[in-house]
Amino acid sequence: MKLGIHLPHIGRKAGPDSIRRAAIQAEELGFDDVWVSEHIIVPKDGGYPPSPNFWDPVLTLTWAAAVTSRVRLGTSVLVLPLRHPLPLAKELATLQNLSGGRLILGAGVGWLEAEFDALGVPFKERGRRMDEGIAMMRAVWSQDPVTFEAKWIPAKIEAMRSQPQPIAPIPIWIGGSSDAAIKRALRMDGWHGSRVAPDKAAEVVKRFRAERPDEAFAISIRVNCNANNVAGMKDALRAYSDAGIQHVMAAPEDRDIDTYLATAEAFRRAGEGA
């Protein structure tokens, strides 16, 4: 089973030195990948997310890519309907090429309606915009010139060119647990879920493997951890592995960077043999 770690680009521990230290540590400890999350703008008194300080995910991964050479780079997750697919496709293709083909695009439809309102994106259209956005990006990444007929996203693309194209295909893992998210994931390259207890993991794996038995389809989950609970992760990781989960990404909740780094190291030790 592969293991990933979330980079410290959120909250008071976020910063260039923290991100650099964490990315280098992840590579040295043998993590398979490093991850980031996304919120662009959040309500002042919304309660969650607990901090409005979200450093941009694509730029954060670019910073991490520059100080590493092996670990893959993942998003957990980009809220695709909030972004126009054309500039995003350009950013992701550039990152894929700068990093030597290490990118994993974790993508979701989003849930924070106020964020959609702030950006002028219709919340109720987010699923349709998600599907069309993925199709548009894949067209831009694979066709030159490209023609794409858009219905939900403002775009007129007729015999146009966008370079660079990715040096290798960018795998797309879909986040979310709704029926729509599950169906969307089954059409893509993998599923990146959260809030799956170890004793429920086998049911999740069975549902996906019934339609996507190929091991190339990734089944990944995200778990939270901190200095107080990481000691109990060894049994949980073994249970996930036994259930057929292929990848677990830990998001340390610790607020200061030194405790974060200690938690990341402890999580990596817990995963040995899983």
Secondary structure, DSSP 8 states (H G I E B T S, - for coil): -EEEEE-S-BGGG-SHHHHHHHHHHHHHHT-SEEEE---S---TT--SSS-S-B--HHHHHHHHHHT-SSSEEEES-EEGGGS-HHHHHHHHHHHHHHTTS-EEEEEE----HHHHHHHT--GGGHHHHHHHHHHHHHHHHH-SSEEE--SSS---EEEE------SS---EEE---SHHHHHHHHTSSEEEEE---GGGHHHHHHHHHTT--STTSEEEEEEEE-TTTGGGHHHHHHHHHHHT--EEEEEE--SSHHHHHHHHHHHHHHTTT-
